[in-house]
Amino acid sequence: MNASTRTARRTLRDRTRTHRAAAKIRRTGVGTLTTHCVAVGLPIREARSVAGSLRKNVEKAAVTGTPGISYAKNIKARHCTRYTVAEVARIAVVYRPRKPQFKVAAARLALAA
């Protein structure tokens, strides 16, 4: 596989992941913080990092969310909290990131509502 094919596949994979996350949020109206971060274009690893930081600011933003259970293929069911777009925007306003790409993601999350 040559470099241009590898780059094209990576671009398509990233775009697909972002689109699926955004579609899931549109369809159900809620999503986990990681899903919201992926929907604004962050890669999985960075989305988990930002979601962890956002989770710390939930109480400051006075947001409760909806408790739920997350299912995966071969992984045990986990308890999670799902948030609406407006709730995530309120949390993102309180969030103060340091990395430039996280600042861009926080701005996109705040503008999403």
Helices and strands as residue ranges (DSSP letters): H 3-28, H 33-39, H 44-56, E 66-70, E 78-82, H 85-94, H 100-111
